[in-house]
Amino acid sequence: MNVALRDPRIERPAQQHLGFVDCDVHPYFRTPADFDPFLSARWREHRRTIGGRSRQGLGRTSLYPRMSPGNGMRGDAWPKDGSPPGSDLQLMREQLLDLFDVRAGLLAPLVGGAAAERNVEFGAAMATAVNEWQCAHFCDPEPRLKASVQVTIEHEESAIAEIEARAGDPRFAQVNIPPRGLEPLGRHRYRKILAACAANGFPISLHLGGTSGHASTGGGWPSFYHEEHPSYVQSMQTLVTSLVCEGVFEEIPDLKVVLVEGGFAWLPSLAWRLDRHWPRLKAEVPHLKRAPSETIREHFWVSTQPMEEPERPEDMLRTIEWIGPDRILFSTDYPHWDQDDPRYAFKVPLPEDWARLIYRENAMALYRLD
């Protein structure tokens, strides 16, 4: 029985939280062999005999501290058969979808073989396999779950083909691209892929993480996980800056970008800094026709988890007001140990109209959910 259901202190969610849209749900595979039915004979053999070759370099340890079992999973999310958290659909229903009457959940598979594979042909095959696996194991048996199109961004042809193949399929809601890549996402080498996302009606989800092979901070490799953790948010800031300054949105005006699991209180200060320098550096970026903050407000959405918690909770309301309550999406990050419970995620009461937008209406509109 779910621990949350046993706890007498936890009441049913408030009415305004029922039917929310969760924009960050992590499905997981039981074993890598789960993808074999969706791989050709060549790539099944490759997976078994060669395996993946990540861009992570010589690092062989988990990104999470050793004391955090299962890469940061909550303790009660382990199925009874010992499978990884996120791999049991029925348990996901009990602990998330049914418990909170979730209207829709956006899947975010964390499968490095699709995005960070050095062998880009194998990465492309894995991207297709992960997309088929999402449908077969999650979306088909549970229509509330919506898949994210996985692509190998360093293989342009296959990435565009995968995006176009999933266009119009109601099981897919967005295209997932890890923030940490070989180069900043605004570079022209990625422009056709971003254009394909917009042309086919897909927002792109930049979910925290990725393995670029480069040092995780601007100052080199850190000593401690305590240093590593905030560097993920730094990569988010870098991508926002790249997409804006490289003029991506002038060229692709319909492109929509969702920043997932990177917080959001840093966004106003980044926009202020970009605006401050823009008048002095216009000659370098003549393609920018308006202040960077205007572009950010129009083209970017953020998810709530992990939400910053200021000492004065009312400061959160001011931050949301600047970003715009119509640009914030609710997310739990299930089944990670630090996932947010919709009943307690905000430490300050939200105005009712803001709550409707953040918990439900923004995502319904962005992803065109029924």
N, C-alpha and C positions, 0 to 999 in steps of 0.2 A: 504493500500500500504506500502511496506517495507520502513522504514526510510532511509536505506542506498541508496535506489534507488531515493529518493526524494532529497537527499543532492547534490547540484550542484558542490560541491567541489570534490566529489568522481567520478573518471573516471573509465572506464572499466579496469579490471586488465591488467597488462602488459602481452604480449604474453607468456612469459616464465612461468607465473603463471597459465595459463589456463590449465585445465585438471589435476590439482594436485590431490594427494591422501591425504585425511584427515584422520589421524590416531587416532582421538579422537572426536567422535560425540556421544552426550548423548541422547538416546531416553528415554522417560518417559511414565509412564502409567497415564491414566486419573483418575482411581480409582483402589484400590487393586482388585476389582471385575473383572478387565480386565484379570486376570490370571485364573479365575475360569473355563473357558472352557478347560483349559489344566491341571486341577487338578482332581484327582479322587474324588468321593463323600466323602470319608473319609476326605481327606485333604481340600476340600472346606468347610466342616463343621468345621474343626479345625481352618481354617483361620477366619471364621466368629465368632466363639464362643470363641476361645482361643487367636487367633492372634499370632504374632511373639514374641519371647523372645530373644532379642538381647544380645550379650555379652557386651554391653555398660554399664552394671551395673545400677546404680541409676540415671545416667544422663538422663534428660528428655528434654533437650534443643537442639536446632539445632546446628550443627557444625559451622554454619555461624552466623555472627552478626545479631542481630534483625533488624538493619536498612537496611539489604540487603534482599529485598523481594524474596520469593520463593527459598530460599537456593542459593542465588547468581546468579539468572537468569537475563539476560538482559531484560530491560523493554519492548522492542518492540517484544519480542519473545512469549508474552502471546497471545494465540488464542482469537478471539473475543468471543467465548463461555465461556471463563474463565477457560478452561482446562490448565493444567500445561505446561510450555514451554518444547519442545521436544516431546510432545504427538501428535502434528498435523503434519502429513507427508507433506501435501501440503505447509504449512508454512515453513517447513524445506527445501523443494525444493526451495521456493522463496528466502529465506534468505541465503541459503548456496549452495545447489547442483546446482541449475540453475544459480544463480548470478555469481558463479565463475567457472561454467562448471566443477564441481568436477568429476573426473574420477571414484573414488571409495571413500567410507566413511566407516571407521571401527567403528562399534557401541560399546559403552561401557556403558551398563546398570548399573546404580547405585541402585541396589535393594538389600538391606542388608539381606532380608530374605533368599536369596539363599546361602550367604557366611558366615554370622555371626550369624546364628540361633543356639541357645543352643540345641534345639531339632533337632538333625542332620538328623533324618528321614524326618521331615517336611522340613528342609533345602534342602535335596536331591530332594524332590518332587517339591519344589519351583524352584530349579535350572532347572529341566526339563521343568517346566511351562514357565519360563522366556525365555528359548531357543526357545520353540515353539511360544511364543508370539512375539519374535523378527522376526521370519520368517513370521508369519501371518500378522502382522501389519506394517512391514517395508521392509523386504528383498524380499518377494514375489511381493508386488506391486511396489517396487523400487529396481531393480536389482543392482543399483550402491552401495547400502548399503550392507555391509557384517557383519554378526553377530559374536559375541564373545561367545564361549562356557562357560556357567556359571557352576561351580562345587561347591560342598560342600567339602572342602579339608579335613575336619575332618571326613568324611565318605568315606574312601578309595574305597570301593567296588562300590558305586554309582558314585563316581567321575570318576573312570576308565571306567565304563560302559557308562557314558555320553560322555566321550571323544571318545570312540570307536564307539558309535552310530552316532556321527557327522562326523567322518572321511570320507573323500571322498565326502561330501556334499559341493558343491561349494558356498553355502550360508554362510558357516562358515570359518573364516580365522585364528582364534587364540583361545587360552584358557585364560580366565581372572581369575586372582588370586589377591585379595587385599593384599597389602604389610603388613598391620597390622594384624597379626594372633596370635594364641596361642603361637607358637614357631617360631623361624627363619626358613625360607623356606629350608635352606640347611640341616636341620636335617633329619636323615635316615627315620623317620616316614613318610615323604612325597616323598621319592625317587621313589616309584613305580608310583605315579601319574605323576611326572615329566618325568619319563621314558616313560609313555604312551603318553604324549604330543609329545615327540620327535619321538617315533615309528610311530605315526600317522600323522606326518608332521605338527604339530601345534607349532608355537612359543607360548611362554606364555607372556601375557601382565600383568605387575605389575602396575596397575593403582592406583595412589595416593589414600590413604584412607583405609577404613576397620575399624572394631570395634573389638579390641582384648579383651577388658575388663581390660587390663593393663593400667597403666598411659601412657599418650601420649608422655612424655619425659623421658629421663634417670634420671632426677632429681625429678620426681613426676608429679602430676597434676598442670598445669599452671593456673595462675590467669586470664589471658587475652587471647582473640583470637589472639592478636598480637604475643603472645608466641606460641599459638597453631599452627598457620599457618606454620612457618618454621619447626615445628616438623615433618610434613609430609615428607619433604625432608630427614630429619634424618632417618626416617624409610626406605627410599630408600637406603641410604648408608649402613644401617645395613644389608639389604637383599643382596646387592651386596657382601659385606664382607662375609656373611654367605655362599652364594652359592659358592664363590671362595674358601674360607678356608676349607669348609667341603668336598671339592673334588668332587662336583657334576659333574663338566664337565669332570673330568678324568673318571668317571663312565658312564656318558651320553654325549659322545662327540658331538652328533648331536643337543643338546638342544640349543635353541635360546631364548633370553630374551629381551623383550622390556620394557623400563622404561617410563611410560606415566604420564605426568603432574607433573613431579618432577624437571624440569629444567635439566641442564647438566653441568654447569660451575664448579660444585664441583667434577666431576668425575676425572679429572687429579690429583688433590691434594690427593684424596683418593687412587688412584693407586700408586702415589709416596710414600705415607706412607706405604702401604702394601709391596711395593717393598723394602723399606728401612729395614723393620723388617724381611723380609723373610729369608735373609742369616743367621740371628742370631737365628731364630726359626725353622729352617728346621727339627730339630730332632722331634719337636712336630707334624709337618705336613709332614711326609715323602711321603704322597700320592701326594703332589704338585710337579710336574716334571718340572715346568718352572715358571718364574716370574709372579706374579699375574696380572701385567699390560698386559702381553701378552694374558692371558686368558680373561681379560676384553675386550680387543680390538677384540677378535675373537667371543665372544659369546653374547655381549650386544649391543643393539641399544637404542637410546634415542629419545624422541619426543621433539619438539621445545617449546611447550607452557606449563608453562609460562617461557619465555626466559629471562635470566638475561640480564640486560642492563648496561654494565660498563660505567663509565664516559668517557673513551676513546673508542668509538665504534670499533676501529680497534682491540682492545684486543679480541673482539668476534671472529675475524678471526683466531687468534692464538689458541684460545681454540678449535675451530672447527678443526683446522689443527691437534692438538694433538689427539683428539678423533677419527678423520677421517671423512671427509665429506661423506664417504660411510656408516657411522653408524648413521646418523641423519635422522629422519623422520619428516615431517611437520605435525602439528596438529593445529586445531583451538580451540577446547574445546567448540564448539557450544552446547547449547545456553547460556553458562555462561556469566556473565557481563564482565569478563576480557578476553573473547575469543580474539584470535589473527586474525587480518585481513591479508590475504596473501600479500596484496599490501604494507603493512607498517610494517610487523612483524620484519623484519631485519632493524636495524638502520644504517647499513653499507652495501654498494653494495656487493653482492656475486659474485665471479668469475662465469662465465656462466656455466662451467662444474659442479661446486658445486651446483648451483641452480637447474640444471636438476636432479642431484642425490637427493637432499634434498626434493624438491617439488614432485618428481614423481618416479624416477627410483629405489631408494632404497626400497621403499614400494612395488613397482611392483614385484621386485625380491624376497624380503623376504616373501611376502604373495602369491607369484606365481599367480598374477593377470594377466588376459589376456589384 
